[in-house]
């Protein structure tokens, strides 16, 4: 049972993407989805990835356009933390693991899911692991362009975070309260042990790892896309954040991409299923079936259920633009298993 919506009972692809196709008349479309590296994904993440592949498949069938999927894995997972005088300093996973080990981690966590989805949809995909996030020359150049409008972006985002590791120990201040942009891509920070240091964000040899605030980061990632040939996939929890990102686009004079917001998997309280919340609230976590909390328990039979569920909600926008509780998903799986 689903509530009505302004899109009525139209199939999701036609309802959501036909304006993009009519406006841009693209010859191909790339469906872009991002994921954080924080252990086995919960079912909400698995569902979003499945929707991405099925959207690509149905778009190709509906409009005769070549489609592909691009999955970006962001490493901003805390590996080490130090509390120095009430200020939190940390290192990310990419600073403690080699890039090859990060790639292997992605393969261990996601290969079975992506290989299954690609085979079922016949949609090709590629994966990118962002070690320290902003590593490529193109990304650094776009960041530098945005920093030239630093004061305007701060007005939009309220807080524009820059995290630059100390060149000696590699720790950076999490909240970046002592970090300041000096202009021209130069940033001054203070290490709890090694004092003040200045970093050049344009130099990948001098500053191989750094991070920026989540809204600013998503703005830069979107600026890099070809708006006519890219569809960004995000969970519905991103709707208010994307409104702010759109004002960031106005500051930079760029065009936001077309976005599709996917259904959320929520707990009984209505709060989004979240790994960080579950880690902090074990008594709630144990009440949720493990296959919904960590995907390493998902079997091929569950993948079949997932795929059929996604195809079902794609047929009617009323079933797509809503949330699903963990108990509802578990009940549907049990019904599927009984045939």
C-alpha positions in Angstrom: 0.0 0.0 0.0 1.4 3.4 -1.0 0.3 7.0 -0.9 -0.7 8.8 -4.0 1.7 11.3 -5.6 1.7 14.1 -8.1 3.2 11.6 -10.7 0.1 9.4 -10.3 0.6 5.8 -11.4 3.1 6.5 -14.2 6.1 4.2 -14.5 9.1 5.8 -12.8 11.4 6.1 -15.9 8.8 7.9 -18.0 7.6 10.1 -15.1 11.0 11.1 -13.9 13.4 11.0 -16.9 11.3 11.9 -19.9 11.8 15.7 -19.3 15.6 15.2 -19.3 15.5 13.2 -22.5 13.2 15.7 -24.2 15.3 18.6 -23.1 18.9 17.3 -23.7 18.2 14.6 -26.4 21.2 12.7 -25.2 22.8 9.8 -27.1 23.8 8.1 -23.9 23.1 8.4 -20.2 25.4 7.5 -17.3 23.7 6.8 -13.9 26.0 8.0 -11.1 25.7 6.8 -7.5 28.0 7.4 -4.6 28.7 5.2 -1.5 30.8 5.6 1.6 33.3 2.9 2.6 32.1 2.0 6.1 31.9 -1.8 6.2 29.2 -4.1 4.7 26.3 -1.9 3.3 22.9 -2.1 4.9 19.9 -2.9 2.8 19.1 0.8 2.0 22.4 1.0 0.2 21.9 -2.3 -1.6 18.4 -1.1 -2.7 19.8 2.1 -4.1 22.4 0.3 -6.1 19.8 -2.1 -7.5 17.6 0.8 -8.4 20.5 2.4 -10.3 21.1 -0.6 -12.5 17.4 -1.2 -13.1 16.8 2.5 -14.0 19.6 2.2 -16.5 18.1 -0.9 -18.0 14.6 0.5 -18.2 15.8 3.8 -19.6 17.6 2.0 -22.4 14.4 0.1 -23.2 12.1 3.1 -23.0 14.1 5.7 -25.0 16.6 3.6 -27.0 19.6 5.3 -25.3 22.8 3.6 -24.4 23.2 3.5 -20.6 25.9 2.7 -18.1 26.4 2.9 -14.3 29.2 4.6 -12.4 29.7 3.9 -8.7 31.9 6.2 -6.7 33.3 5.0 -3.3 34.3 7.7 -0.9 36.7 7.0 1.8 36.1 9.3 4.7 35.9 6.5 7.2 37.7 7.3 10.4 40.7 4.9 11.0 42.4 6.6 13.9 41.2 9.3 16.3 43.0 11.5 18.9 41.4 13.9 21.3 43.9 16.6 22.1 42.7 19.3 24.6 39.0 18.9 23.6 39.8 19.0 19.8 39.3 15.8 17.7 42.0 14.9 15.2 41.7 11.9 12.9 43.0 9.9 10.0 40.9 8.4 7.2 41.1 4.8 5.9 43.0 5.9 2.8 45.8 7.3 4.9 46.4 3.9 6.6 45.7 1.5 3.7 47.3 1.3 0.2 45.0 2.1 -2.7 45.2 -1.5 -3.8 43.9 -2.6 -0.4 41.0 -0.1 -0.7 40.1 -1.5 -4.1 40.2 -5.0 -2.6 37.9 -3.9 0.2 35.4 -2.6 -2.3 35.6 -5.9 -4.2 35.1 -7.9 -1.0 32.0 -5.9 0.0 30.3 -5.2 -3.4 31.5 -7.7 -6.1 28.7 -10.2 -5.6 26.0 -7.5 -5.7 27.3 -5.6 -8.7 28.1 -8.7 -10.8 24.6 -10.0 -10.1 22.9 -6.7 -11.1 25.1 -6.2 -14.2 24.2 -9.7 -15.4 20.5 -9.3 -14.7 20.3 -5.9 -16.4 23.0 -6.3 -19.0 24.2 -2.8 -18.0 28.0 -2.2 -17.9 29.4 -0.4 -14.9 32.7 1.1 -13.5 33.8 1.8 -10.0 36.0 4.5 -8.7 37.6 4.6 -5.2 38.4 8.2 -4.0 41.5 7.8 -1.8 41.5 11.0 0.2 38.6 12.0 -2.1 40.1 14.9 -4.0 43.1 13.4 -5.8 42.7 14.0 -9.6 44.0 17.1 -11.3 40.5 17.9 -12.6 38.9 17.7 -9.2 41.6 19.9 -7.7 41.1 22.4 -10.4 37.4 22.6 -9.8 37.9 22.9 -6.1 40.4 25.7 -6.7 37.8 27.5 -8.8 35.2 27.1 -6.0 37.6 28.4 -3.4 38.0 31.6 -5.4 34.4 32.3 -4.3 35.0 31.1 -0.7 33.1 33.9 1.1 30.0 33.4 -1.1 30.1 29.6 -0.6 30.4 30.1 3.2 27.2 32.2 3.1 25.4 29.3 1.3 26.8 26.3 3.2 27.2 28.2 6.6 30.3 26.2 7.3 32.8 25.2 4.6 35.1 22.6 6.0 38.7 22.0 4.9 40.6 19.0 6.4 44.3 18.9 5.5 46.5 16.4 7.2 49.7 17.5 9.0 52.6 16.7 6.7 54.5 15.1 9.6 52.0 12.8 11.4 49.1 12.8 8.9 46.4 13.8 11.5 43.9 16.5 10.7 41.4 18.4 12.8 38.0 16.9 12.2 36.0 20.2 12.6 38.7 22.3 11.0 38.2 25.2 13.3 41.9 26.1 13.1 42.0 25.7 9.3 41.9 28.7 7.1 42.0 29.2 3.3 44.7 31.8 2.5 43.8 32.2 -1.2 45.1 30.5 -4.3 44.5 27.0 -2.9 46.9 27.5 0.1 45.5 26.5 3.5 46.9 27.1 7.0 46.2 24.5 9.7 47.5 23.7 13.2 48.6 20.2 14.3 48.2 19.3 18.0 51.8 18.1 18.1 53.7 19.8 15.2 52.2 23.2 15.3 51.2 25.4 12.3 51.6 24.3 8.7 50.6 25.6 5.3 49.5 23.2 2.5 49.0 23.7 -1.2 45.8 21.9 -2.3 46.9 22.2 -6.0 50.0 20.1 -5.4 49.2 16.3 -5.2 52.7 15.5 -4.1 52.7 17.9 -1.3 49.1 17.3 -0.2 48.0 13.9 -1.4 45.0 13.6 1.0 42.5 16.2 2.0 38.7 16.5 2.5 36.0 19.1 2.3 32.5 19.4 3.9 29.8 17.1 2.6 27.8 19.7 0.7 30.8 21.3 -0.8 32.1 17.9 -1.8 28.9 17.0 -3.6 28.9 20.3 -5.4 32.4 19.7 -6.7 31.4 16.1 -7.8 28.4 17.4 -9.7 30.3 20.2 -11.3 32.5 17.6 -12.9 29.6 15.8 -14.6 28.2 16.4 -18.1 24.7 17.5 -17.2 23.2 16.3 -20.5 24.5 12.7 -20.1 24.5 12.2 -16.3 21.7 11.1 -13.9 22.6 11.4 -10.2 21.1 8.8 -7.9 20.6 9.7 -4.3 18.5 8.6 -1.3 15.5 10.7 -0.5 17.2 11.9 2.7 19.4 14.0 0.4 16.4 16.2 -0.8 17.0 19.1 1.6 20.8 18.9 1.2 20.5 19.1 -2.6 18.5 22.3 -2.3 21.5 23.9 -0.6 23.9 22.3 -3.2 21.8 24.0 -5.9 22.5 27.4 -4.4 26.2 26.4 -4.5 25.7 25.8 -8.2 24.3 29.3 -8.5 27.4 30.8 -6.8 29.6 29.0 -9.3 27.4 29.7 -12.3 26.9 26.0 -13.1 23.9 23.8 -13.8 22.8 21.1 -11.4 22.4 17.6 -12.9 19.2 15.7 -13.1 18.7 13.7 -9.9 16.6 10.7 -9.0 15.8 10.3 -5.3 15.3 6.7 -4.3 13.1 5.2 -1.6 14.4 5.0 1.9 14.5 2.0 4.2 13.5 3.2 7.6 13.2 1.8 11.1 9.9 1.5 12.9 10.3 5.0 14.3 10.5 6.4 10.8 14.2 7.2 11.1 16.4 6.2 8.2 18.2 2.9 8.5 21.7 4.1 9.3 24.9 2.1 10.2 26.2 4.9 12.5 22.9 5.0 14.4 22.8 1.2 14.7 26.3 1.1 16.0 25.4 3.6 18.7 22.1 1.9 19.6 22.7 -1.8 19.9 19.4 -2.5 21.6 17.6 -1.2 18.4 20.1 -2.9 16.1 19.3 -6.4 17.4 15.6 -6.0 16.7 16.4 -5.6 12.9 17.1 -8.8 10.9 20.8 -9.0 10.2 20.3 -9.3 6.4 18.9 -5.8 6.5 21.8 -4.4 8.6 24.7 -6.0 6.8 24.6 -7.3 3.2 27.2 -10.1 3.7 24.2 -12.3 4.7 22.3 -11.7 1.4 22.0 -14.8 -0.6 21.3 -15.3 -4.3 17.7 -16.0 -3.4 17.6 -12.6 -1.6 19.1 -10.9 -4.7 16.3 -12.4 -6.7 13.8 -10.9 -4.3 15.6 -7.6 -4.4 15.5 -7.5 -8.2 11.8 -8.4 -8.4 10.9 -5.8 -5.7 12.8 -3.1 -7.6 11.1 -3.9 -10.9 7.7 -3.9 -9.1 8.1 -0.4 -7.6 9.4 0.9 -10.9 6.1 0.2 -12.5 4.2 2.7 -10.4 5.6 6.0 -9.1 3.3 5.7 -6.0 5.3 2.7 -4.9 8.7 4.3 -5.7 8.3 7.7 -4.0 7.8 6.5 -0.5 9.7 4.8 2.3 9.7 1.1 3.4 10.2 -0.1 7.0 12.6 -2.8 7.9 9.7 -5.0 9.2 7.8 -4.5 5.9 10.9 -5.5 3.9 11.4 -8.6 6.1 7.7 -9.6 5.7 7.9 -9.3 1.9 11.1 -11.4 1.8 9.4 -14.1 3.9 6.3 -14.1 1.5 8.7 -14.3 -1.4 10.5 -17.3 0.1 7.1 -19.1 0.6 6.4 -18.6 -3.1 
